[in-house]
Amino acid sequence: MSNTGSKPATQDAIQQALLEQMICSPCISVCVVDQPTGYCKGCWRTMDEIAEWPRMMRQQRIEVLERLAERRGASSLTDRGRGPMLAAD
């Protein structure tokens, strides 16, 4: 039996896993938690969001990025909005 151009199932699974991980972390290496809000002052994530990020799938990461945009008053995912919370320091 010949394979008619389709990839083996394991290769498809590997490819899917790689695609799921393509959204990079929003971390900007300013890792300080703002006590009143509980958000990181650099990336606006909660400690739970930071801890779970490596295990999140693509859609979960998009949902977090959407929440971050809302938190920083941005009009879109690529809009920086208020940016990092460094002015309050």
Secondary structure, 3 states (H helix, E strand, C coil): CCCCCCCCHHHHHHHHHHHHCCCCCCCCCCCCEECCCCEECCCCCEHHHHHHHHHCCHHHHHHHHHHHHHHCCCCCCCCCCCCCCCCCC
